[in-house]
Amino acid sequence: MEQFFTKLKKLYDEMDKEYKEAADKHKFKCESCKDNCCKTFFFHHTYIEAYYFIEKLKRLKSKEYQSVVLKAKQNIQKNQKESYSCPVFVDEKCILYEARPLICRLHGIPYKFTNFVSNETKKGQGCLFFSKTAIHTNEIFLDRTKIYHDLMKLEVAFRKEKNFTKKIKMTITDFILSDQI
């Protein structure tokens, strides 16, 4: 599994670099805000990211790990869609920042991507904090196409290695509480 994690880490480094370049063009600096993406209900769709995340989670100190599991259980009890807070968002920061999945890394700035099947290009706007603080231009988008493509190639190889055939649609809370990861 380590060879997959090494490739994923390299892809994450590329994502971070591309995000920073696009954010710099907008003069945007992502900072913890009240509409923080760590308080946003996101689904994640790759096993490779789930396994990598859990691998890093297991390395936390016992007390910290237990606290994260408790927060995940609390999310489930209180209907996580309505008042979600990522279980690894502690004291206004992500304690597994280096292991955060794709959507956590790329959220916030305007993006575009071309659908592999339909060849249709889709665009999305930045987060609320971006809209209030950044220099706006309709011409600067983080192009996620290659990032998505590279992650999907890695995911296909990982699924083949693990013999996974089912799709995945999980939150970070689900990752933490799953007995399948």
Buried (B, 14 or more C-beta within 10 A) or exposed (E): EEEBBEBBEEBBEEBBEBBBEBBEBBEBEBEBBEEBBBBBBBEBBBBBBBBBBBBBBEEBEEEBBEBBBEBBBBBEEEEBEEEBBBBBBBEEEBBBEEBBBBBBBBBBBBBEBBEEEEEEEEEBEBBEBBEEBBEEEEEBBBBBBEBBEBBBEBBEBBBEEEEBEEEBEBBBBBBBBEEEB
